[in-house]
């Protein structure tokens, strides 16, 4: 798409708009914000959470933080969404005269472009009619497409330096999580067609957002970036599989294709639930159910964990846990066993099993999971995190049982792998499973790259991506086999249908204009759906 250069006057108007809108948003008294105890009305037993190391910190400037908190506390406010959009447009360098951004400056511009795109679209969804919003949205999207072009040939190389930094942080040194995140972003910008870099960038942001502090507003930032790159990864994985189908002799199936839904559904679900869009949440629950049907061992956790605290979904989540556990007993693949890149997978099974059983009213079975500590392969004595969480369940099982089964969901304890936040729903944590803790692995074990059998790497029936990376429902799937691509050299009559960028549009009247990705009421085209 050709984007005309915006005049200095237009840019100045946007900056002026930023100043006036931001000034209209009241300041949030945040001096003591980080010291407040979450949910003061809860008892100590109900409020107890698994404590995890968190020695890293991502700084958000005070005024930006205040604006972000204002939005988190008022997610349906169009004026506050617009103010955040303007702030990130300014920080994205969209209207600067410097086209040669690189290094850390480019990473910052990329991040703010993603946030700006979200807030611009959110402003439109909330009813904003400002003329500049569409123009800014199109320019931001063009800027992102320039930095991160799509490719029909996907690079599946593993072992890049940024990949090593991810494994070092994810498995050994959590304090390097932000350093690794920056390195992965730089790697994606340098090699945007490398699917593994895109996947790890989504994964590390999901980890960062999932373990952010109770009062940390940056959870939204991390999940937006995770969701953005998870969508890219999904599209790249589908393209690579299509390339393999066309010529299986020229390439191999992607080793991590079965796992991409696990780094896509949770963040989109969090965003959709934060918006209060329960149709999108239900769609994502169906999507993860489709993934679970294909790979129950891996999707046991993402399918069951978020249903745990939702009374209407608890029974379904409990069944996912039971079925996934049974699948592991029948076929103990890489998702069920401990290995250097998931040293304590079995902790998740045992802790999740205890919590589900005791909440379901089966105290005896719950206590059975606590006997895992005596099994040698559980390596209980080698843990350097998680002992407190385990002893808490041993010492207080009866009280936990009583709280879960007293009919009052508001005082329910926190699942061992969930974390409460001041803004938005609970998130899942990663460190207990993935940090090596006191375990030791040989260099040969660390170097071994594990994979499912080759035939299981062929996803084939990809779950429908009905909810976009911003947590919004997308247009339905439609057949486009009889429709031609849009052409700028053709004139279209009313009711003509064309395909552009895998979307099907219908002309409202005579037009030569190009369809917009998100058409509005008076646009020449209406969006019919996404091409199958």
N, C-alpha and C positions, 0 to 999 in steps of 0.2 A: 504494500500500500504506500503510495506517495504521500508524504506529509509536507505541507507547505510550511515555510519558516514563519514562526510567529514573530510579529513585530515587537520592538522594544516596549512600545506602549502597552501591548497586550500583556507582556511579561510584567511590566510595572503594575498594571491593574491587579494582576493575580497576587503579587507581593503585597500590594496595598490592601487587598482583600484579606490576606493572611493576617496582617497587623490588626485590622478592625475586628475580624471574627475572633481571633485569639483573645483580644482584649475584652471581648464580651463574655468569655468563659471565666467563671469565678475561680480564683486560686484555691487549691486544695491544701489544707494544713497538713503537711506530710512530715513534719519534723520527727514525730514519734510514731509514724505509721508502721515502721518495721518492727517496733517493739511490742505491738499489741498481741495478746494471746488470741488465737482463733476461736471463735464461737464460745464466748465466755459463759454462756448459759449451760454448756455441756459439763457433765461430770468428768473427772479425770479418766475414768474407765472408758467413757464414750469418746473422749477426745484423743486418746492414745493413738499415735501413729508410729510406724516403723521409722526409726531415725537412720539417716544415711549421710555419709560424708558429703559436704558441699563447700569446698574451699575456693570455688571459682565464683566470679561475679562479673556481670555484664552491666556497665554503667549506662544509664539513660539520663540525659541532661534534665535538670529539675523542671523546666517549663514544659518540655516534651512529656515528661513523666506525668505532670499534672494534667495535661490535655488528654493523655492516654487513660488516666484514671477517671477523668470526667466521662469519657466514652464508656469505659467498663461499667461505670455506675449508671449510665444512661444510654444503653445501646440502641434505643429507638429514637434518639434525639438527632434530627437531621442537621441542626446547626453545629453540634459537637462533632458529628461525623465529617461534616464539611470542613471544620477547622482543622481536624487531624489530616484530612486530604491535602489541604493547602500547605500545612507544615511539611509534609513529606514530599510534596511537589518541589518545594523550595530546597529541601535537603537532597533531592534526587539529582540536582544539577541539570534538570531538564531544560532550563532556560538560560544556562550559562553559555559563554562563548568558547568554552574549552572542550573540544571533542576528543582530546587525547588523554582521558582519564586512565589511570592504571593503578595497580597495586591496591593498597588499602583504600584509597579514595574511590576506586572503581567498585570495590566490595561494598562500601558504604552507600554509593549511589544505587547499586543493585538492590540492596536491602530496602532503602527508602522508596525505590520505584515499586517494589512488590507491595509495601505497605500503602503507598499512595493509590495504587490500582485497586486495592481492597476498599479503602475508604471512599474513593470516587464511586465505585460500584455500589457500595453500601449507601452512600448519599442518594443515588438515584433510586435505589430500592425503597428508601424511606420517603421519597417524594420530592427530592430537590429538582428544580427545573432550571438551574443556572446554565446559561448557554456554554460557559467555559468548561463545564464538567465533561461533556462529551469530547471536546477538542483535547483537553488534557488527558483524558482516558485513552484516546486513540494514540496520542503522542507517547504516553508512557508505554503502552503495549508495543508500539513500534520500536521504542528504545530497548525494551526487553527482548524483542524478536531479533534485533540487531546483535545484541550481546550473546543471545542464546538461540542461534538459528536451529531449526529442525533439520534433520538429515534422514535420507532414506537408507543410509548405511550406518549401522550402529556399531560402535567400538565397545567390545566386551572385555578389554584388557583389565586384568587385576594385577595388583602389586605396585601401583604407582606410589610415589612418596606420600602423597596425601592419604592414600589408603592405609599406609603403615601408621601414620599419625592417628587415624581414626581408631585402629585396633589398640594402639598404645593407650589412648585416653579411655576408650570404652571398656578395656579389660584390665588395665594396670594403674592408670594415673588419672583419676577423674578430674583433678585440678587443671588438666590440659584440655578440657572439653571445648572451651571457647577458642583456644589457640588452634585446635584441630578443625573446628568449624570454619575458621577463617581460611585455613589452608585448603580445605575442601572447596570452599567457594571460589578461591583463586584457581584451583584446578579445573573446576567446571567452566569458569570463564575462559581458561586457556584451551580446554578440550571439551567443548559442550556436548560432543557426541559420545562421550564415554559414559555408558549407562551406570557403571559401578560407582563412579564419582557422584553422579546425580542421586543414586540410591542412598549412599552413605551420608550425603548432605541432608537428605530428608530424614534419615534415621537419627543423626546426631541432634538435629533440631527437635525431633520428637522427644529424645532423651532430655534435652535442656528444658523444654517446656514442661515435660512431665514431672521433673524434679525441682522446678522453680519454687521459691519460698511462698508461703501463704499470702503475703502481701506484695508479691512481685508482679507488677503489671505486664512484665515482659513475656509472660506465658503466651499472650496473644501473638506477639511478634514471632516467637519461636514456632508456634503452630501454623501461622500463615506461611512462613518460609518452608517449613516441613511439608505442608500441604501442596504448595506450589511445585516443589521439586518432586514430590511423590506422584503428582499428575504427570509431569514430564517423564518420570521413570516408567510409569504405566504405559504411556503412549510409545515410548522407545522399546519396551519389552514386547509389546504387541507388534510393532514394526519388525523387530528382529525375528520374531517367530514367523511372521509372514514371509520374510526373506528365506528362512529355513524351509518353509513349506514349498516355496518356489524352486529352491535348489539346495536340498539337504546335503549334497556332497561338498558344497562350497563353505559351509559354516556349521557350527554346533549350536545346539540349544543353550540358552542362557542359564547358567547354574542357579541364579537367584530369582528367576522368574516366578516360581511358586510363592515367594515370600513378599512380593511387592504390595499385595493388599494389606499386609500387616503394618506397613509403613505409610499407608494411604487412608484407610478407613478411620483409625482412631482420631487423627487430628481433624479431619473433616467433620466427624461426629461431634467432637468437642465444640467446634465453631458453630455448627448448626444448632446444637443444644443451647449454646450461649445466646444465639439469636432467638431462641424459642420456636424454631421451625421444626415442629415434631414430625411433619411429613418427610422432611429431609432425613431426620434421625431414623424414622421407620424404613426409609429407602436404604440407608446405610446398614441397618440391621439385616435387611434382606441380602445386601451385597456381601456382608461378612458371612452370612449363612451359606451363600453359594461357594465362597472360598472354603469354608469349613467342610462342606460336602466333598470337596476334592482333596483337601489336605488337613484332615482333622487333627493330626499331631501338632502341626504348627499353629493352627488357628484355634486350638483349645483356649489359649490365653486371651487373644484379642476378642474372641467371640463371647467368652464367659465373663471377663473381668468387669466390663462396663455395665453388664446386666445385674451385677451383684447388688447394687444399692437402689435399684429401680424395682419397686414391688410388682409392677405390671410385667416386668421382664425376668424376674428372679428365677422362675421355674424353667424358662427357656435356657438361661445361662447355666443353671444347675445341670440340665440335660446335656448341654455342650460339654461341660466339664466331665461328666460321667462317660460320654461317648468318646471324647478325646483321650481320656485315660485308658479306656478299653482298647482304642486303636493303638496306643503306645505299647500296651501289653502284648497285642497281637503282632505288631510290626515295629520293633524298637529302632526307629530310624534316627537321623541326626538331630531331630527336633526333640527327642525324648531323653537323650543321654547327655551326660556332662562331657565337655570337650574344651580345649583351650579358648575358644571364642564364646563359649557359654558355660563357664566352669561349674556353675551351680544351677543348671536347668532343673534338677530334681527338687531344689528348694521351692520352686514355684509350684510344682505339683503337690508337695506335702502341705505347704502353707495354704494354698488355695483350697486344697481338699479339706483341711481343718475348718477353714472359715465357712465354706459352703455347707459342710455337714452340720456344723453347730448352729448355723442360721436356719437350716432346714429342720432343726429339732432333733438331730441324731447325735447326741452327746457321745455315746460309746464309740461310734465310728470316727468321730472327730478326734477323740483321744487316741485312737489307733494310729492316726497319722503322726502324732507326736512321738511314737516309738521309733520313727525313722532315725532319730539321733543315735540310736544304738547300732545301726547297721553300718558296717565299715565303709562302704562306698559313699555314704552320705557325707563323710569327712567333717562331721560336726565340730571336732576339736580344732580344725584348721581355719574355721571362720574367724575373721576379725571384724565382721559386722553381721548383725542378725541374731546374735545370742540374746540380746535384750528382748527382741521381738518374740523369740521362741519361748524364753522363760516367762514372759508376760502371759502367754497362752497356757503354759503349764500351771502357773500359779493362780490364774484367774478364770479357768475354763468355766466354772459354774456361774460366776458373775457375768461373763460374756454371754453364756447360754441364756441367762435370765433376761439380759438386755435385748437380745435378738428376738426373744419370744414373748415379750410383754405386751405386744400389740401397738407399741409406740415407735414408729420408724424414726422419729426425730432424735431419739437418743441411742440409735444403733451405733456400735463401735465401727471403726474404720477397717476395711479389709487390709490385709498385710501388704498389698501391692498398690493400694490406692492412696492418693494424697489430696487433702482438701485445699481449696483456694478461696480467697475472699471474693473473687470475681470468677464466675463461670463454674462448670461442673468439675467433678473430681478428675484427676489424671492418673495414669499408671506410671510406675517407676521401673527402673532397669537394673540398678547396681547389684542387687542381691543375686540375680542370675548371672550377670556378666563379669563383674569384677573378680579377678583371680583370688583375691584375699590371701589366705595363707597356703593355698595349694601351689604345687610346683609341676611344671611340665618340661619335658626335654625339648631341645631345639627342634628335633625331628617332629615331635608332636605338634609344636607350634606352627611348623612350616606346612603341615599336612592340610590340604584344602579338601574339606568334606563336601559331599554332594549327594542328592538323591539319585537313584538309578536313572539312567538317561531317559527311559520311557516316561518317567514321572515328571520330567522337566517340561514336557509338552502340555501347556495349559489348555489349549484348543478352545474351550468354551469359557471365554473371559467374562466375568460378571459385568453387568452393565454399569457403566460409570454415570449414574443418574444425577449425582450431586457433585457440583464442580468444586474446585479447590477452595473457593470462598464459602463453602457450606450451603450453597443455594441449589435448588432443584434445577436441572437442565431440561431442555426441550426433549420430547420423547424420540425414540428411535423410529425411523421411517425408511422405506425402500426408496432409493434414488437411482435405480438401474435404468429408468427410462428418461432421466432428466439430464440435460446438457450442462456443462460448466458455464458460469457467467462469463460474458465477453464484453469488454469495454467498447468494442466496435459495433455492438448491436443495439437496436432499439427494441424494447419489450412492451408488449401490450398488457392490459389488465388481465390478471390471473395466470400470466406466464410463470413457470416454475424453473428455477435455476439452482445449480449447486455451486457453492463457494466455500472453500476450506472445510469440506466435509459437512456442510450445513445446507439444508434445503430451504429456499425462500420462495414466496409467491408475491408477484407484483400487485400492488393495490390499484395502480393506474398506469397509464403510459409513462415510461421512464427510460432513461439512459444511465441513471445513477447506479453506483456500486452498492450492494447490500451492506448494512452495518451488522457487526457481530451481535450487538444488543439493540435491535431496532426499537424506536419509540413510536408514539401514537401517530405523528404526522410524517414519518418516514415513508419512502416510496415502496418499501418491501416489508413483509411480515415474515417472521421466522416460523417455519412449519415443523422442523425437527432436525435431529442429527441422523446422518446417513448410516445405515447398518454396515 
